[in-house]
């Protein structure tokens, strides 16, 4: 956890131990520096200045290098003090030291930093717990504390306390005192730590009882050298018992302290450290109050806070006390904190909406913690690398035993959970009124039974819950209670096996009922809504905002059942019950448009049959009903009488189909039932096929009076629907009457009396009537549950005069309320009659009307096969569009140019370039704003996130970036020859784009550099003269140039690589510092790696020394990505591991300890698990770069599991695996290991002789002690 944005990350375990009073601070000279005390070198300088030894003396020869270069490899200062003692006497030198340390600096901050540390290290009894190697008395200011001076320390081995101030190297005496016993010289250190070892023994006992934090030291300081060499001489020391603050980059200081058995905590600069320690002191003064202040931040939207502030809340939630405080909070907490607590939500990839100015949302920016891993890949997840999830069990949580019983388990929903998770369950229950929690619940693959039980209980307690919230939560609970939604459902195949083995027993029939039962399937929503929780409240929330709600049942997997006649009635009844339940579910999820298959699959079919999952059961139901009506007509009739005919999903259609069965119903009953249908059912277009086919099939059987009544019902038409206006209703009614009744006539069904004449007269009033309209009423074209679609039928405008088309099309452009179809007749007109569409736009243009939607349709949808004359007219119209219109259409027209430039040039080169130039003129007329990319800003809480827009991704979505793409596509020839040159008329236009305002210039540059390899091949001189200079890091276009170049992801062609190699060698750190939306430093390093592995003996190759330096300059993250790339090289090249990767590791990879970090260990293990049969040889090369590391992640996934046909690595190479485990496992573990027991079991099974190996015994001992 960080206390401040730039402060060090304090481990949770250290904070927890401090709260418990189990932390002692061991303080060095750095703590006293701000109070005016000297450093060790300053103190040495003071003593030497006082004595002023001759310049040629041994003392000055030893000290002069410190003056010249304090960072050099110089004689240790304790040895210089030893020379001073020998020359001037120990008593006199030490008295001088005492004099210097008693001098007051007049600094107002004297003792302030000491006071901070005293507050942090306070014991449960209220006393500071401090050990210091300083001699000064600044820790004693402001209080009367117990003090202990060397060698009279508290006897910790016999229960002594370390409360107070313990002076490890001596306590400052008065300058006039007779004795000044300080540990200053190498001889003093030798006695304290080696020969007499009283300091070493005290620290060893201290570490047995406390966690020690070093402050004010560097790893090279003499006290540290002597102390830690004595403690960690055998490498067996527990690094979680001692921490050290040190200034520098994490990877730098980690390496310095690791071999000393210390866990390093890095900080950028000293003020950052003290700011953090002061905040820690505030926390230590009253941990409960501090937790309360952190919990108060949960009132705010987490998106408005900084990552380290969210990290503080997360830190508090890792403890039972913190989770309880959150659940008991009196103030309302913001529900979006659930997104912070969820590791998967924080780590989700960014998403964007649709359109030119679509919002972009990055979950890691909105909810991420300061110590989260960034840009996790699928490969990372495969290796068990993921971000901390606070909603899951974690080390430190209890593990209730009643959840692990083979018998006598508590009922689901009453099982105990760890207290921390129970409090979070309570918090979730308190926030059920928020759609955010519902959205989160939908994203989970199963909810804990205790949480489900608590949610139901809270429903009963919260009568004020919004009706929609209650309804949606009931759906979510239904979904999560069904175990079929948590894993692949193979129940159908299990049922088939039981039928084969047992037959249709009562038990199997019950199983069929369970298999046939519908289930509510809820998937997370697509796109932006899938990663960003809803912001609306329940009245505005729709199901689609929260997830994709579907009903699934009887998934037969294209497999059939053999159902004997004797069990058919029971099977049919069970299936009927399932369909009734499914209908209820479909109603619950608000299904507006749902289509079932036709009951007549062989009549009037056009196209493929497309239906939802429910179609499978529907077809089976019809098949079984057919059989049942033959073998048991009375049973079938009994079922029919219980069908809800008003059901809009299944039984309305099935009922009409059943009436067609003449062995079940006579003609009079059929006619009366049809006449008894409500108007809504009779005229429901979803069952029009079934109704009309029923009338056609039974018409001849109806007596004339009944036919007359049916004809009258048909000619009367439907009632006015709520969404039909008074003006539209008559025409809609007449058209439906004509469609239904005329189809009957076409099938030879005669109407009675004057009904046929009345129908003919009605049809005569319908404009452009065709009998095909009647046939289309019953034609099955396939249908599906769907989102809002578009209807591009041009009928509404096809026959209008050209001056009427645009006004009418504008009226139809807006989708009717309640309709699932957006009408776009003008788009259809462009496709059906492009000449008329263009004429309509030309007429509107004379009135200065340039409707953007219609011009976009004209540009994007004009058919390829139009006549040359019409194409020429269209291009002329396009080239003469007013500049403001082009500016509005810029994204559409520029994308069209990019895609069609070559066709235009082939048609008429001069006209094509006129169009291109006029489009560019139009875009430029809009100024800087018009050149902006269509990618919107990444925003958070209404504020933009600072990400560079000078990128290739922005370029390909920017109007001038598209124009630049068009120019390069316009280079003559299908394939350009080497040195064939880019024509000047294209280069001149490119140069114009380079000089455009705003983002346009960046976009053109980025597009050009994405093609740098090809340009170098075609026009090398222009590239050398005009483009290569832009890659200079101080060039104004360097950022878009490099981004485009790297986004091409093509290794530079050799002649180009020769030119750019000097810049590539310096590019890694520069690229790492850019704020791009993609991590492209890995591309640079991979190119350089390629130039070494495959080109090192060529002019464009990279030398061994250069490559080694490049690896050194990479950040830790980039270096880990490079390790992953080496794994790709090993896998994708013949003998790649032996001939490429292993030599690289042996000869190039830097050996400095600074590059052996915890994260790199995970990367090396990730590489090793893909080495196959080359594992032993690669492991031998990697082993030297491994260090012991303890992690919550599980990088050994591949070592215990089969992948494809390959056995686990452990089984293939047990000894090497054992050695790997031994190398990366610390001597002491603070938490139970995850994969270690499994791997050791495999090692023992595969190679029993290894059970006696000392490595096996050590690791097994760790496992057994946890």
N, C-alpha and C positions, 0 to 999 in steps of 0.2 A: 504494500500500500504506500502511496505517496501522500504526504501532508500538503505538498505544494507542487505546482505543475512541473517545476524544474528540479525538484528535490530528489533525493535518493529513494529507492523502493525499499521499504522496511518489511522484511518477511513477517507474515502473520504469526508464525510460531514465536518469533522474538517479541512481538508486541504482547502476545498472550502470556508468555513467561514473565514479562515485565509487570503486567497487571497482577500476577501472582506473587510478586516480590522475589523472583528467582533470578534476577539479572544484576550483575555487578559490572560497573564500568571501570575499565583499566585505562588510565589517562596518561598521555605523554605530553611533551613540550608544546605540541600544537594547541592544546587547550589554554595554555597560559600566554601564548603569543599576543592575543588581542588585549591582554591586560598589561602589556609592556614588558613581559618577561622575554629573555632571549631564547633563540633556538639553540640546539647543541653546538652548531657551528658558530653561532653568535657568542655563546658563552666561551667557547675555545678562543675565539678572536679577542674577547675581552681580556682573558687571562694572558694571552701572548702579548697583547698590546701593553699590558701593565709591566710584564717582565722584560719586554723588548729584547729577546735573545738575538745574538749576532745573525746576520743574514746567511752566513755560511754554516750556521749551527745545524745539527741534525733535526732540531725542532722546526726550524724555518724551512729546511729542505722538505720536511714532511708536510708542513702546513701550506707552503706557497701554492701547490697545485689546487688547494681548496679556494684560494683567492682568485687564481686564474680561471678555473673551471669547476664550480661546485658540483656539477653533474658528472664529472669525469670519474674514472676509476682511480680513486685516491686512497691513501692510507687511512684506515678507520680512525675516527676521532678518539675513540677510547684508547687506542694505542698512542696517539699524540699526547693524551693526558698522562699516560704512563711515562712518556718521556719527560713531561713537565714535573711529575712527581719525583722522578729520578734526579732531575736537575735542580729543582727549587724546593723540594721537600713536600711531602703529602699534606702536612698540616697547614703550611703557608698557602699552598695552592687552593686547598679546600676552603680556607678562611676567606680568600679572595672571591671564591665562588659565592660564599655566603653573603659577602658584602654586596655583590652585584644583584643577587636575587632578593635582597631586602630593600633595594632602592625603589622608590615609588616613581611611577611614570607620570603621575598627575592625570592619568586617563580616567574619565568618568565611568568607563566600562569595566574598571578593575573588579574582578571577581564575578562579573555578570555571567559569563559563560560557565564558570564553575557552579554558580547557583542553578543554572539550567540543568546541568548534569546531576546535581544533588536531588533536584525534584524528580527527575526521571527514575533515578536508582533507589528511590525510597523503599524501605522494607515495610512489611505489614505493621511494624511497630513505630513507623514514622521516622526512622533514622536513615540517612544516606548510606549506600553500600558502594564505597569507592575505594579502589586501589590505584595508587599513582606512583609512577617512577619519577615524578617531579619532586624537587626538594622544597619548593616554595609553599607558603602556608595559605594560599588563596582559597583553598577549599574550606578553611576554618573560619572565613569571614562570615559574619552574620549569624553565628550560632555556636553553641557549646556542644561539640560532638566528641564522642570517644575517638582517640587517636592511637595508632600503633605504629611503631617504627622498627625498622630492621635491626636485628633479626627477631625481635620479640613480637611475633605475629599471633593472631588468634589461632588456637589449635582446632582447626575444622574437623580433623579426624575424630575428635572426641566431643563433637557437638558444639564447639565454639561458634559464635556468630561473627559475621564479617561487617556488622553494623559499625558505622563511623568512617573515619579516614585512615586507610592503611598506607603507610609510606614504604613502598617496596625497596627503594634504594636509599632510604635515609630521609629524616625530617630536618628541615633547615634549623640550625642552631643560631644563637646570637653570634654576631661576627666576632665578639670578644671572648666567646666560649673557648674552653680548653680543647674540647673534642669536636671535630667535624667529620663524622663518619658518613661519607657519601660514596655511592657506587659510581665512580667516574672513569677510572682507568681500566684497561684490559685486565690488569691484575685483580681489580675489584670485581669485575664481571666474572672472572674465572672462579673466585671464591664463592660468589653469590649463586652462580648457576652450575658450577662444575665440581670443584673440589669439596666445598662445604654444602653446596646445593640447597641452602635454606630458601632461596627465592624460588628455585625450581620446585621444591617440594610443596611450598605454600601454594603456588599456582596450580600444581597438579591436584592438590586437595580441593582447591577452590573450584576447579572445573568438574570435580566429582559431584559437587553439590549445587553449583550455579551455572548459569550461562554467562559468559564474559563478552563484553563489547569493548573493543579497542578504539579509542578516539585520540587523535593528536599524534599518530605515528605514521611513519612510512615503512614499507616492508623491509627497507635496508637499514633501519635504525638499529644501533647496537643492542638496545634492550630486547628488541623483537628477535634479532638474530640469535642471541643467547637463549632467550626464553623458549622460543618455538623449536629451535634445534634440539633442545633437551626433551621437549614434549613429544615431538612428532618424528623421532629418529627412526621409528619402525613403520611409519605410515599407518598406524592402527588408530589414530586419533579421530574422534567423532567431530566432524567439521560443523555440525549444528550446535555445538556447545561453545563455539567461539567465533565471533564476528569482528570485522574490522572495517571502519569507514576509511575510504581513501579517495583522493581526487583523481579523476581520469575517466576514460571510456570503460564501460563494463568489461569488454573483452581484454583490455590491457591490464586492469588491476586484478581480474580473476586469475590470470596466469601467474601474477606476482605472488599472490597469497596462497594459491592452491597447495603448492608443495610444502607450505608451512603449516598445513592442516587447518587453515582458516577460511571461513566463508566471507568473501569480500563484498562490501556494499559500496558501490560507486556513486560519486556525486560530481556534478560539473565544476563547481567552484565553492570556495569556503563559505561565502555568504549563503549559498543554497543549503549547505549542511546546517549552519546555525539557525537558519529560518526553520528548517525541519525539526531540529532538536528542541527549539522553543515551542513549536506546536506539539511535539511529543510530550514535553513537560506539562503543557496545559492538559493533555490527555491523562498523564500520570497523576496529576493533582486530584482528578476526580474522573475515573474512567466511565462511571455511569453517566455523569453529566456530559462528558464528551460524546458518548454514544448517543445520548439524547439529542445533542446538537447536530450530529450527523443524520440521525433519523428525521430531524426536522427538515432536512433537505428533500426528503421524499414527498413533501408537499408540492414541490416544483416538478414541472415536466423535466424528465431526465435529459431530454434533448437540449435543454437550455443550460445545462451544466457542462463543465469541462471533464475530460476523461478521468483525471485524478480525483475529482469530486465523486464521480460515479464509483470509482475504485474504492473510496472510503466507505460508501454505503455498502458495496459488495463485501468489503472486509468485515464490517459489522455483521452482515448477514451470514458470515461463515461461523458464527458462534451462536449458541443457544440463547444467550442473553440478548444478543442483538436481534435475532429473529423474534423473540418474545416482545422486545420493545417495539418492533415494527407492528406486530399483530395487535399490541395493546395501545398503539398510538391514539391519542385523543383527537388529533387533527386528521382530516381526510388525506390520505396518501394518494399520489398520482398513480393510476393503474398501469401506466406504461413502464413502471419499474420492473414489471414482469419480463419485459424485453431485455432489460439489463441483466436480470438474474439468469436468463436463458442463454447458455453458450451458443446454441445453434442459431438463435435469432441474431445475436451480436455478430456472428461469423458469416451470415448469409451474404451472398453476392449482391452487388448493387443492382437496382432495377430502375426502369424509367417508364413513363407513360407513353402515349402515342401522340403524334403530331409534331409540328415544327418546333414548338416551344415547350416540349414535354418536360415535366419535372423529373429530375433524377434524384433517387434516394439511396443513400449508402448506410446500411444498418450499423456498420462499424463506426462510422462518424457520429451517428445519432445516439448509439447506445454503448459503444465500445469502452473498455476499461483501459487504463494507462499501460497495463502490462500484457494486454492481449496480443496474441500472435496475429499478424496481418496476412491477408491473401492466402488463406489456407486452401490447399488444392485437394482434389479427390485422393491423390496419392498420400497426402498428409493424413487424411482420415483413415485410409487403408492401413497406415502404419500406426494408428492409435494416437495421432497427434491432433489435439483439439483444444479449444479454449474452455476454461473452467465453467462448469454449469452448477449454479448454486441451488438448483431445484432437484439435484440428484444427491444420492448418498455420497459423502466425501470422508476422507480420513479425519478422524476426530469425532464423527457422529457415532452415536450408539448403534448397536446392531441387535435389536430385540429378538430374543430367542423364539418367541411364539410364532414368528414368521417362517421358522425352519423346522417344523414338525412334520413327520410323515403321517401322523394320526393325531386326532384331537385338536385340529387347528381351529382357531377362532373363525367365525363366519366372515366372509368377504365384507369389507367395509368396517370391520371391528378389529382388524389386525393392528397391533402396535407399530408405530413408526418412530424413528428417532425424534427426540423432542424438537430439535431444530426444524426438521421438516414438518412436524405437526404445527408449529407456530406459523410456518409459511402457508400451510393448508388453511389455517384460520384467516390469514391475511387475504388469500385468494377468495375465501368465502365472504369476507367483508367487502370485496370489490366486484361481486357478481353483477352489480347494477351497471357496470361499465362494459360496453361492447368490446373493449380491448381484451378483457379476460376471456370473453367468448371466442374471439379471434385466436388468442393464444391456445385455448383448449382444442380448437379445431386442428391446429397445426401439430398436435401431439399424437404420436402413434400409441395411443392408450393412456389412460389416466389411472393413477393409483386407486384401488377400491376404497381406501380411506378418504381420499379426496372426493370421489364420486358420492360416497355416503354423506360427507359433510355438506356438499353442495345441495343435495336433496333436503337435508335437515335445515339448511339455511333458507331454502324456499319456503318451508313451513313457518319460518320465523319472520319473513319479510313480506308482509301483505302489500306494502307500497310498491313492490317491484312492478315495473312497466309490463303491460300485457305482452308486448312483443318480446321483451327480454325473457319473460317466463316461458313463452312459446319456443323461442329459439334455444334456450337452455334445455328445455325438455327434449328437443331434437338432438342436441349434443350429448345428453346423457344416454338417450337411446343408442346413439352411435357407439359410444365408448363402452356401454354395458355388453355389447354384442362381441364375443371373442373372435368372431369371424372377421372383424375389421382390423384386428391387430396383426394378422399374419395371413399368408396365402391359405385359401380355403380349399382343402382337398376332400371335403366331406362327400362330394358327389362320387369320387372314386372309392372312398370307404364304403359308401352305400352300395355301390355296384358289387364290391367284393362280398359284402354281407349277403346280398341277394343270391349271388352265385353259391355261397357256402350254406346259407340257412334257408333260402327261399323267402316268400313273403309272409313271415311270421308277424304276430302282433307287434313285437319289438321292432322289427324292420319297418313296419308301417309307421310306427311312431317316429322312427329315424327319418323316414321319408318326409313326414310332416315338418320335422326340424330343418331338413335340408331345403325343402320347398319354401319355408317361411322367408318373407322378404327381409332385407336388411337395409338400414339407412346408411348410405355411404357418403361421407363428407371428406372432401379433399381441400387443401389450402387453395386460395384463389390464385389466379395467374398474375404474372407481371408485377406491377407496382404494389397492388393490394396483397401480394403474397409475402412481401418483406416489410411493408409499412402498415401498422395497425390503423384501424379506422379512427377518424377524428370526429365523426358525427355522433349524435346521441340516438337513442333508440327510435324516436319517431321518424328520423330520416334514414335509419339503417335498413338496407335490403339484404336478403340472404347472400346475394352475390358479392357484397362487400366483405363478407366474413369467410366464405368458402364456396365450394362447388357441391351442391346438395343433389344427390341422386338416389334412386331406389333401385336395388338390385335383388333379384331372387331367381332361384332355380337355374344356376349357371351349369348347363349340361356339358360344356366343353365339346360341343359337336358330337356328343355321344348319346345313344338312345337306351331306353329301358325296355325290357320285355315284360309287359304287364298282362298277366293272364286274365281271362274274363271273370273268374271268380273273385278277384280282388279289385276289379276295375271300379265298381261303385265307391269303394272306400278310398282308393287312390284319387278318383275324381273329386270326391268330397274334400279331401285334404288339399288338393290343388285349388279348388274353389275358395276354400278358406284363406289360402295364401294370397289369392288374387284380390279378395276383399280387403285383406290387411294391407296389401300393396296400394290399393286405391286410397285407403285412408292415409297412408304415408305420403302419397303423391299430393293429396289435398293439404296435408300438414306443411309440406315444403313449398306450398304456393305455386305448384306447377300450372302455368297458364296454357302452354302449348305442349300437347303430348300426342303422339301418334302411335297407334297400334297397327300391326300388319292388317292387310285386307283379309276378310274371311273368304274372298274369292281370288285365290292366287293365280288362276288361269284365265281371268276375264279382264279385258281392257287394261293391259299392263304396258307401261312405257318406261323403260329404264330399269335401273337396279333397285332392288328392295333394300331400303336403308331405314333401320328402325333401332330404337334403344334396346337395352339389354332385356327389358321385360318382354320383348317380342318372342323370345324363345319359349317362355312359359305360355304365352298367348297361343302360339301355334300348337303346342302340345295340348292345350286345353280344348282347342277346336277338334283336334284329332280324336281325343278321348270322348268328346261329346258326340262326334259322329258314331263312334263305336257303341257308346252307351245308348244312343237313340235307336240303334238297331237291335241290340240284345236285351235292353230293358227300357222300353219306351216310357213306361209309367214312372220309373226312377228318374229318367232324363227330364220328363215333364215336371216332376216334383222339384227338381233343382231349378228349372226355369222359373217356376212360380215364386221362388225365393230370391231371384236376382233383382237387385236395385236398378230399375230401368233408367233412373235419373243419373246413375253413375256415369260420369263423362269420360272415364278412362278405359273401362273394359266392357261393362255389362250392357251399356246402351247399344253398342255395336253387336255384341254377342246375342242380345235379345232379338234384334231385328233379323240376325242370321238364323236363329233358332226357329223363327216364325216361318222360314222358308221350307221347313221339314213337313211335307204333307202327311207323313205317318204320325205326326204329333198334333197337328192343328188342321182343322177344316177351313175352307175358304171364308165362311161367314165369321168365324172367330178371328181369323187373321185380319179381315177387313175391319172388324169392330175394334181390335186392338190398335190398328194403325190410326183409325179415326180418333181413338182415345189418347193418342200421344199429345203431349203439350206442344205448343207452337215452337218452343225452344228446341225440343227433341226433333220434331218433324223437319225443321229447317236447319238443323245443325249440319254444317258442311263436313264435319268430321265423320259423319255416318251417312253421307249422301249416297255413297255406293251401295251400302247395305240396304237402305230404304228403297232406292230406285230399282236395284236388282230384285228386291222382294216384290215390288209392284209389277215389274215386268214378268217375273216367273209365275206369279199367282193371278195375273190380270184376267186371263182367259177363264179361270175358275170362278171369279167373282160374278154373282148375279148382277144384272144390269142396274137395278136400283143402287146397289153398293158401289158399282163403278161410277155411277153418276155422283154419288156423295163424295167419293174420293176425288173425282175430277173437280168438283166444286171446291174441295179443300185445297187442291193444287192451284187452281186459278185465283183463289183468294189471296195467296201469297203470305209471306211472313209478316209478323208485327214489326213495328219500327224499333230498331235497336237504339240503345242509349247513345251510341257514338255516330248514328246516322242523323244528319241535320234534316230539317223539314224539306229543304230543297233537294237533297240527295235521295231521300227515302223512296219516292215514287219510281225513280229509275232503277234503284237497287232491287226493289221488290219485283218490278216487271221483268228484270233480267233473270232473277232466280226462278220465277214462274216459267219463263220461256225455256230456260235450261232444263228444268225437271220435266215439264210436260212435253216438250218437243222430243226429248230422248225417248219417252214412252212411245210417241208416234213413230219415231224412226225404227223402233223395235217391233212395230206392227200392233201396238196396243191402241185401239181406237177409243177416242173420247166419246162421250154420249151427247146426243142432241147437238145444240149449237156450240158446244164447248170447243170443238175444233176450229170453228170460224172465229170465235172470240180469241183463241190462241193466235191464229194467223193475223188477226187485226192488231193484237198486242205486239207481235214480232215485227210488224211493219213499222211500228213507232221507234224501234231500237236501231240506232244508227250503226251501220256497218255490220249488221247481224250476219252470222254464219252458223250453219248447223254444226260446224266444228266446235262451237261454244258448248252446245248440248253434250256432245261426245266427251269433251274435256272435263265435264262435270264429274263423270264417273271414271275417268282415266287415272289409274294409279301410277304416279310418277315417283313414288318413294318419298318419305318424309322422315323428319327426325326432330328430337328435342333440340332447340337451337337458340342462339342469341338473336338480337335484332339483325335481320337481313336486309338486303336491298332489292328493290324491284326496278329493273331497268327497262321494263316494257314500255315501248315508245308510243303505245296506242293513244294516250291522252293528247299527244302533240303531233302525231305522225301526219294527220290530215288537215292540220290547221294551216292558215295562211302564215307566211313567214313572220309577219309583224305581230302575230298573236302568240308565237311559240315561247318566247322568253318570258312574257308575263305569266302564262299558264304554267310553265315549268317552275317558276319561282314559287307559285302557289303550292305545287306538289312537292317541293324540296323538303319541307318540314314534315316529319313523320306524324301521322295521325295519332292522337292519344289512344292508348290501348292497343295500337297495331304493332305487330312485330316486324313490319316491313317499312323500310325507308324508301320512298318513291323517288326515283331518279330518271324520269322519262327522257330528259335531255341527253343523258349518257347513252341511253338506248337509241336515241335519234342519231347521235354521232356514229354509232356502229351501223345502224340500218340505212341511214340516208345522210352521209356526211356533207353532201352538197347543200342540202336543206338546212342542216345545223349551222354550217358556216354562213349561209345567207342570213339566217336568223340573227346570228351574232353581228353581222355587218349592218343589218337594219338597226339593231340596238345601238351599235357604235355611232350611227349618225345622230343619235340622241345623246351622245356622250355617256352611254350606259355600257359598261364593260363588266358584266357579272363574273366575279372571280371563279366561282364554282363551275360555271359553264365553259369559260375559257380553259380552265384546267382540264375539264372533260374533253374538250376539243383537242387539246394538245396531247393528252395522254392516251386517248382512245381512238384517234383517227385511224381507220384501217390501213394496213400496208398496201392493199390492192386497189386503192383509189386511182383514178385516171391521172396521167401526167399533167393534164391541164388543171384539174382540181388541186393536185399537189402544189403546182406552181402558184395558183391563186392563194392557197392556204399559206404558203411560205411568204408571199408578198404581204398578206395581211399581218402575219406575225412580225415581219421586219418593220412594219409601220405602226405597230402598237405604240401609243404614247408612253413615254418613259415612266410616268407614275404607275401606269398599269403593269408594265414589265416589272417594276420594282415590287408591286404587290404579288405578282405571279412568279417571283424570282426562283423560289425553290422548285416549283413544278417545271418551269420552262428550262431551268439550268439542268435539272435531272434528265429531262427529255433530250436536251442537246447532248449531254454526256453519253446517252444511250444510242443516239441516232445520227451523230455527226458524220460517220463514214457513209451512211446511206444518203445523206443530204449532199455530200460532196460528189458522190457518184452520180446523183441525179442532176445537179447543177452547182458546180463549184462556186461560181461567183455569187449566186443567190444564197448558198449555204453560208458563205462568209459574211454576207450582208446581214443575215439573220443573227449569226454569232456576234458580230460587232454591235448590232442594235441591242441585243440582250445585255451584253457587257455594259454598254452605255446606260441602259435603263437601271441596272444594278448600281452602277457608280453614281447615278444621279441621286440615289437615296442617301449618299454619304456613308459614314462609318457604320451606322446602325444597319444599313441594308446588307453589308458584307458579313454580318455575324452568322455563325453556324446555327443550324437548326437545333443543335443540342442545347437544352436549357441549362441554367445554373443548377448546381447541386445546392439545395437549400436545406436549412435546418431551423425550424421555428421561425420561418419567414426570413431568415438571414442566409446570405450566400456563403458557401464553404469555399475557401480559397484553393481552387485547383486551376492549374494553367489551362487556358483555352488555346494555346499555341501548339496544338497537337494535330497529328494525322487524323485521329478520330473526329475531331472537330472539322478538319478540312474536308473530309469526304461528305460531310453533312452541311457544308457551307456553299452558297451559290457560286462563288468564284473558285472554290476548290473543285466543284463539279465542272466548271468551265475549263480549268486547268487539265482535268482528266480528259475532257473532250479534245483539247489541243493535242495531247500526246497520242490519243487514238487516231487523230487525223493525219499523223505522219504517213506519207504515201507508202504503199506496198503492204502486202500481207505479212511479210517478214523482212525486216531491214537487214541489209548487209553491213558488215563491219566497215566503219569509217564512211558510211553513206551520207552522213550529215543530216541534221534537222533543217528543213527549209527555213530560209530567213523569214518568210511571211508567218511561220508558226513561232519562231523564236521571238520575233518582234511583239507578237501578241502575248507570249509568255512574259516578256519583260514588262509589258503594260500591266499585267496582273501582279508582277513582283512589286510594282510601284503603286498599287492600289491602296486606298486608305483603310484604316481599321484592321479588322481581322483578315480582310481579303488577301493582303500581301503575305501574311503568315500561312494562310491556307494554300496559296499558289506555291510557295517555297516548299511546304511540307509535301505536297503532291509531287513536285519535281524531284525531291530527294528520295521519295519512295521508289523512284525509277532510276536511281543513280547508276546502278550496275548497267542497265540497258543503255542509258544515255552515254556512259563512258564507252560502251561498245560502238555506238552509232556516231557520236560526235565528241571525241575525246578532247579536242582543243577547246571547244566551248565549255566543256565541263571543267577543264583545268583553269581556264581564264575566269569563268563567271561563277561556277558553283562551288568548287573546292574552297575558295576563300571564305565562303559563308560558314564553313565548319569551324573556323577559328573561334575559340571560346569567347573572345571579346567582341565578335561581330554581332551586330544588332539582330541578325536573322539566325544566329546560331541555334537558338532553342527550337524553332520549327524545323530547321534543317536537320538537326540531329534526330528529332522525334520522327520525322518522315523517313529518314535513312534507316533508323533502327526498326521502325514498324514494318519495313519491307521484309524483315526477318530473312534476308538473303545474304549469305556470306559474301563479302566483297570479292568481285572478280579480280584476278591477280594484278593487272595493271592499275586498277583502282585501289587495291589494298596497298600497293607500293606508295601511292600518293597520300593515303589517309593514315597509314600506320603510325607516323609520329603523333598524330592526334589521338588515335585509338589508344595508344599506350598511356595517354594522360587522361582518358575520358571517363574512367570508372567513377572516380569520386565526384567529378562534375555532374555526371548524369544522376548519381545518387542524390544530389542536392536539389534536383528539379522537383517541382510539385505537379508531376504528371499523373494522369489517371491510370497509368500502367507502369509497372516496374520494369524499365528497359535496361537497367544496369546489367541484368543477367544476360541480355542479348550481347552487350559489349564484351562481357567476359567469355561468353561462349564463342564469339567470333575469334577473340584472341586465343582461346584454347584451341580452336580449330587451326589457326595459323601456326601454333606451335606443334600440335600433334601431327598435322598432315603437310605442313609447309616450311618447317623450320630450316630446311636446307635450301630454300628458295629465297629470292630477293624480298618477297613479301612476307617471309616467315618471321616468327618471333623466337628469340633466343631463349635458352634455358634461364639465364639470369633475368632477362626481361619478364618472362612468365612468372618466375618466382616473386619478383617485385610486385607484379600485378596482383597476385594472390594476397600478398601482404597488405596491399592498399584497399582491398575490398572490405566493405562492412561485414559484420558477422552474418547478416541475413543474405547478402549477395554471395558470400563465400559458401554458405550452406546450399544456395541454389546452384552454385557451380559444382558442388559435390554431387548434387542430383544429376546435373548434366553429364558428369563423368560416368555416372551409372548408365545413362542413355548411350554413351559412346561404347561402353563395355558390352551392352546388350545388342546393339545394332550393327556391330562390325565383326567380321570373322576374326576369331581369336582376339576380340577387342580387349578382354580383360587382361590377357597375358601380354599382348604386344603393345597395347596403348595405355590402359589405365594403370596397371601395376608399375611399368617403368616411370610413368608420370609421378606417381606417389613416391617412388624410391628416389628419383633424381631431381624433381622440381619442387614438390610441396615443401614449404618452409618448415623448419624444425623447431622454431622458437615456441616456447610453451604458451605464449600469448594467444596462439591460434588453436589451442586445445580447450575449447569451451564446452559447456554443457549442451548447448544447442547443436554444436558440430557433432557431438557424440551421437545424437539422435539421427543426424543426417548420414553419418557413416554407417550406422546400423541399417538405415533405410537402403543404402547402396548394397550392403552385404546381403540383404535378403533377396536380391534379384540376381545374384552372381551364378546361381545354378551350380554346375559341377566345378566352377572355378573358385568356389568359396574359399578353400584353404589358401590358395596362392594370393588372393586379394586380401584375405584377412591378415596374412603375414605382413603385407605392406601397410595396412590400415592400423595395425595394432599399436604402433608407436604414437599415433595421434589420439588414442583413447585415454580418457581419464575417468575416475570414478564419479558417478553422478546419480543423484536420487531425483526421480521425477514422478509426477502424477500421471504422465502419459504412458502409453503402452507400445513402445516401438518394436517389441518382439513378436508381433502378431504372426508373422510368417514362420517363426521358429517352432510353433506348436500346431500349425494347421496345414492341411494339404491345399495346394493350389493346382487345380486341374488334375493332372496325373502325377504331379510331383509330390513326393513325400515331404513332410516337414523337414526343414534344414537340420534340426536337431537329430533326427533319425539318420540323415545322410552323413552328417559330420559331427558326431557326439563330442569328440575330444576338442575340436576347434570351437564348438559352441560353448563348451564348458570353460575354455580358456577366455573366450570373449566375455562371458558372464563374470568371470573372476576379475577381468580387467576393468569392467565398467561398474561393478557393484562396490559401493563404499564399505569400509570395514565395519561401520555401524549404521544401521538403518533406523530412521525415526518413524517410519510407517510400514505397515505390512506390504511386502512386495506383491505385485499383481501377477506377472507371468513367471516369476522365478520358481515357485513350487512346481508348476506344470513342466517347465523345461528340465528341471532337475529330475523329475520323475521319468521323463522321456530318456534323459541321458542314462539313468540307472537301468532302465528296461533294455535300452539298445546296447549298452556296453557295461555289463555288470561290474567289470574289473575297475571301472572308474569310480565306483562307490568308495574305494579306499584311497582315492587321490586326495591330496591335501586341499586342492581347490574345491572339490566336491564337498569335503567335510566342512570347510569354512562356510561355504554358501548354505549348506544344509543347517549348520548351526544358527545362521542368521534367521532362516525360515522358522526353525523350531522355537526361537526365542521371541518371535513376534506374536 
